[in-house]
Amino acid sequence: MLRSALFQAAFYGVTLLCMLVFLPALPFISRRTLWRTGVMAWVRAVAFLLRVLVGIRAEVRGTENIPPGPLLIAAKHQSAWETLALLPYFSDPAFILKRELMMIPIFGWFAAKARMIPVDRSAGSSALKAMTRTARAEIADGRQILIFPEGTRRPPGAPPAYKFGVAHLYSSLKVPCLPVALNSGLYWPRRALNFRPGTIQVEFLPPVPPGLRREEFMTRIEHDIETASDRLLAQGRAALGEVRASGGGG
């Protein structure tokens, strides 16, 4: 618990420090410069803190499956870890995120500069249309769109709860979709202060080509992500010495 508390303090301290350092230059530097310098420095610093303070490392598989150019990325979401650790593997990613995050002082300014894509969850179908319109513009600029298909963090082993938004984006953007499986929730749990030392496993799966019907796409993306995540979950639980080394349950 002490090491976890130290990491939490260091994480928020480093995050605030990085934002304050780059804040005066925010109106003047380009989005790409901000990404290459500020954001990547922050990601490297957090990865260092995870290793040193709580003993968490990462094993990344399947990078050969990442296609170049515009791309839709559909990632399993169990932890805060993937919101930062996936970033270095893409040249110019844009997150789909809830609009409330854009309203956080300082953080929201950086998210706007990075051209993240906010979604107003209370706006129903109009929010979906606005999200798609913005995503199309970013894809036309050669970017990668990263979405968590379940919309929020889910505990490891929880039943899947995929939302329609990812299928709508897939059919509208007409680019490949890269599924991402992981087991980060075993080590950096959601809404928990107790981190667990070990190796997070993340796997980039073979991309789904454009052109599938929405129903076919949803079936495939959920099957691919959940099957691989269950496998990684079983491996992680076995490495942690848990009695239940399977993908079921929560």
C-alpha positions as MATLAB code, in Angstrom:
seq = 'MLRSALFQAAFYGVTLLCMLVFLPALPFISRRTLWRTGVMAWVRAVAFLLRVLVGIRAEVRGTENIPPGPLLIAAKHQSAWETLALLPYFSDPAFILKRELMMIPIFGWFAAKARMIPVDRSAGSSALKAMTRTARAEIADGRQILIFPEGTRRPPGAPPAYKFGVAHLYSSLKVPCLPVALNSGLYWPRRALNFRPGTIQVEFLPPVPPGLRREEFMTRIEHDIETASDRLLAQGRAALGEVRASGGGG';
ca = [
       0.000    0.000    0.000;
       2.879    2.374    0.752;
       4.446    1.841   -2.668;
       1.054    2.299   -4.314;
       0.507    5.562   -2.419;
       3.964    6.770   -3.445;
       3.194    6.017   -7.080;
      -0.138    7.828   -6.939;
       1.528   10.914   -5.511;
       4.354   10.755   -8.030;
       1.975   10.130  -10.944;
      -0.160   13.190  -10.245;
       2.930   15.253   -9.449;
       4.651   14.363  -12.716;
       1.436   14.889  -14.680;
       0.945   18.351  -13.203;
       4.628   19.236  -13.687;
       4.567   18.252  -17.371;
       1.450   20.326  -17.976;
       2.843   23.379  -16.176;
       6.139   23.177  -18.070;
       4.414   23.156  -21.461;
       1.494   25.410  -20.572;
       3.193   28.733  -21.479;
       4.103   27.349  -24.915;
       0.709   25.768  -25.583;
      -0.662   28.572  -27.808;
       2.523   28.662  -29.893;
       3.730   25.109  -30.473;
       2.197   22.739  -33.006;
       0.098   19.775  -32.013;
       2.718   17.363  -33.335;
       5.524   19.081  -31.419;
       3.464   18.870  -28.245;
       2.929   15.179  -28.912;
       6.558   14.318  -29.661;
       7.960   16.255  -26.708;
       5.476   16.804  -23.904;
       3.187   13.785  -24.222;
       5.945   11.264  -24.912;
       8.033   12.631  -22.024;
       5.022   12.176  -19.740;
       4.435    8.605  -20.943;
       8.088    7.658  -20.412;
       8.104    9.225  -16.939;
       4.969    7.329  -15.854;
       6.381    4.042  -17.212;
       9.556    4.662  -15.182;
       7.536    5.357  -12.025;
       5.518    2.174  -12.528;
       8.683    0.091  -12.799;
      10.549    1.669   -9.903;
       7.781    2.313   -7.386;
       5.334   -0.557   -7.878;
       7.240   -3.067  -10.017;
       4.882   -3.005  -13.011;
       6.327   -3.659  -16.455;
       4.740   -4.405  -19.813;
       5.069   -7.138  -22.407;
       3.809   -6.043  -25.820;
       2.967   -8.569  -28.514;
       1.792   -8.303  -32.101;
       3.262   -4.939  -33.094;
       3.724   -6.411  -36.572;
      -0.084   -6.337  -36.875;
      -0.226   -2.517  -36.687;
      -0.901   -1.231  -40.210;
       0.475    2.136  -41.304;
      -1.719    5.121  -42.018;
      -5.268    5.982  -40.935;
      -6.689    3.410  -38.561;
      -9.447    2.694  -36.057;
      -8.113    1.137  -32.826;
     -10.533   -0.780  -30.585;
      -8.928   -1.564  -27.227;
     -10.046   -3.468  -24.158;
     -10.354   -1.064  -21.213;
      -9.595   -2.322  -17.698;
      -7.310    0.345  -16.290;
      -5.877    3.839  -16.644;
      -2.728    2.154  -17.935;
      -3.852    1.764  -21.559;
      -4.864    5.428  -21.802;
      -1.180    6.283  -21.853;
       0.850    3.128  -22.513;
      -0.631    2.490  -25.977;
       0.282    5.954  -27.270;
       3.920    5.322  -28.333;
       2.845    2.614  -30.789;
       0.947    5.024  -33.047;
       2.194    8.000  -35.012;
      -0.687   10.413  -34.422;
      -3.549    8.973  -32.325;
      -6.751   10.736  -31.284;
      -8.790    9.399  -28.361;
     -12.556    9.187  -28.229;
     -13.268   10.494  -24.718;
     -16.190   11.777  -22.687;
     -16.829   15.497  -23.005;
     -16.496   16.090  -19.253;
     -12.756   15.458  -19.464;
     -12.368   18.395  -21.832;
     -13.782   20.670  -19.125;
     -11.018   19.918  -16.610;
      -8.796   22.997  -16.277;
      -5.365   22.657  -17.897;
      -5.917   18.995  -18.841;
      -8.806   19.975  -21.081;
      -6.698   22.644  -22.759;
      -4.049   20.056  -23.626;
      -6.682   17.602  -24.851;
      -8.134   20.293  -27.102;
      -4.681   21.151  -28.446;
      -4.095   17.456  -29.174;
      -7.466   17.393  -31.001;
      -8.968   14.623  -28.935;
     -12.570   13.754  -29.871;
     -15.124   14.484  -27.120;
     -18.475   12.712  -26.865;
     -21.490   14.085  -25.033;
     -23.034   10.886  -23.714;
     -26.267   12.643  -22.816;
     -26.898   13.810  -26.389;
     -27.903   10.434  -27.852;
     -27.772   10.029  -31.644;
     -26.626   13.606  -32.216;
     -23.486   12.841  -30.187;
     -22.785    9.841  -32.403;
     -23.109   11.989  -35.519;
     -20.833   14.687  -34.126;
     -18.232   12.120  -33.058;
     -18.254   10.510  -36.495;
     -17.981   13.838  -38.293;
     -14.925   14.817  -36.238;
     -13.368   11.360  -36.576;
     -13.706   11.523  -40.368;
     -11.815   14.809  -40.423;
      -9.020   13.349  -38.285;
      -8.810   10.219  -40.442;
      -8.537   12.433  -43.514;
      -5.536   14.048  -41.787;
      -3.871   10.625  -41.548;
      -4.528   10.035  -37.842;
      -5.441    6.926  -35.878;
      -8.693    6.959  -33.863;
      -8.569    5.082  -30.548;
     -11.825    4.008  -28.933;
     -12.653    1.798  -25.976;
     -15.687   -0.117  -27.326;
     -17.168   -0.747  -23.876;
     -17.060    2.966  -23.109;
     -15.619    2.640  -19.611;
     -13.218    0.534  -17.587;
     -14.420   -2.976  -16.834;
     -13.032   -5.269  -14.100;
     -10.900   -8.174  -15.338;
     -13.172  -11.045  -16.329;
     -16.378   -8.995  -16.256;
     -18.952   -9.873  -18.949;
     -18.340   -7.783  -22.083;
     -20.544   -4.751  -22.676;
     -19.686   -3.472  -26.152;
     -21.434   -0.323  -27.363;
     -22.693    0.420  -30.883;
     -20.379    3.417  -31.366;
     -17.391    1.375  -32.509;
     -19.427   -0.302  -35.274;
     -20.796    3.056  -36.399;
     -17.269    4.457  -36.632;
     -15.997    1.386  -38.455;
     -18.685    1.551  -41.146;
     -18.310    5.319  -41.526;
     -14.516    5.660  -41.552;
     -13.859    2.782  -43.973;
     -10.396    2.030  -42.583;
      -9.007   -1.122  -40.929;
      -9.813   -1.710  -37.272;
      -7.029   -2.920  -34.974;
      -8.299   -4.922  -31.944;
      -6.221   -4.675  -28.760;
      -6.395   -7.196  -25.907;
      -4.816   -6.769  -22.467;
      -4.891   -7.716  -18.791;
      -3.887   -4.398  -17.186;
      -6.716   -4.493  -14.650;
      -4.930   -7.238  -12.721;
      -2.089   -4.862  -11.876;
      -3.540   -1.336  -11.985;
      -7.155   -1.936  -10.881;
      -9.872    0.589  -11.580;
     -10.932    2.663   -8.572;
      -8.320    0.938   -6.419;
      -5.246    2.208   -4.578;
      -3.413   -1.100   -4.288;
      -1.208   -1.777   -7.317;
       0.227   -5.253   -7.858;
       3.765   -5.843   -9.150;
       4.050   -7.913  -12.301;
       4.016   -7.737  -16.081;
       1.028   -6.310  -17.925;
       0.462   -8.129  -21.202;
      -0.979   -6.339  -24.210;
      -1.527   -7.822  -27.645;
      -2.235   -6.097  -30.948;
      -4.400   -8.543  -32.873;
      -4.707   -8.952  -36.666;
      -6.637   -5.968  -38.058;
     -10.198   -6.297  -39.308;
     -10.361   -5.053  -42.916;
     -12.969   -2.442  -43.853;
     -16.175   -3.458  -45.568;
     -17.833   -5.892  -43.154;
     -21.479   -5.439  -42.225;
     -21.932   -3.793  -38.834;
     -23.353   -6.910  -37.172;
     -20.562   -9.076  -38.585;
     -17.975   -6.561  -37.456;
     -19.370   -6.369  -33.915;
     -19.403  -10.142  -33.584;
     -15.839  -10.428  -34.820;
     -14.360   -7.566  -32.808;
     -15.919   -8.745  -29.558;
     -14.863  -12.346  -30.173;
     -11.275  -11.403  -31.042;
     -10.755   -8.988  -28.144;
     -12.510  -11.094  -25.507;
     -10.891  -14.388  -26.527;
      -7.408  -12.872  -26.447;
      -8.067  -10.883  -23.256;
      -9.350  -14.014  -21.493;
      -6.165  -15.808  -22.514;
      -3.985  -12.960  -21.216;
      -6.083  -12.806  -18.069;
      -5.519  -16.499  -17.387;
      -1.782  -16.074  -17.941;
      -1.673  -13.056  -15.646;
      -3.626  -14.759  -12.890;
      -1.351  -17.780  -13.097;
       1.719  -15.518  -12.865;
       0.220  -13.810   -9.807;
      -0.419  -17.188   -8.210;
      -4.187  -16.828   -8.115;
      -6.115  -20.071   -7.700;
      -8.633  -19.120  -10.402;
      -6.538  -18.877  -13.590;
      -9.376  -18.494  -16.050;
     -11.128  -15.714  -17.970;
     -14.544  -16.112  -16.336;
     -15.924  -14.267  -13.356;
     -14.768  -10.914  -12.139;
];
